[in-house]
Amino acid sequence: MNTQKFLNMAFEGVDALGYRLDQMGITAKLNRHNIAAFLMAEQKHLEGEWDSIQVRMNLRRSQLEQITQQIETRTGALIAPVKTQVNRFRPSH
């Protein structure tokens, strides 16, 4: 089924339901415009949440890279003297 046809059928159903509820005096707030506004607001909310997750992931990635770099630097500083000692005792050919 075509997406546009499905969307139109859903909107017609919402309009009919909203009309019936309005006739009964229950609500006048259920219509396609209010639903569209709600969906757009939720879409923006979800986009904001996704951006927030991306920022947190990038922050963690940056922190991990910094820690890795510190470990590599410190390991190099610790191993260099040991390497020097080992190389001193190694026979040269």
C-alpha positions, 0 to 999 in steps of 0.5 A: 500500500502506498504510504500517502494513501495509508497516511490519508486513511489514518488522518481521515480516521482521526478526523472522524473520531475527533468529529464524533468526540466533538459531537458528544462534547468530549473534546475538540482537541483530537484532530489531524493538526494537533496530532501533526503538531505533537508528532513534529514536537516529538520528532524535534525532541528525539533529534535533540536526544540523539544529538545529546547521545552523540555528544556524550559518545564523542566525549567518552571517545575523546577521554578514552583516546586521552587515557590511551595516549597517557598510558602509551607515554608512561609505558614508554617512560618506564620501559626505556630504562629497562630497554637500555639496561637489557641492550647494555648486556646484550653482546654485539656482533 
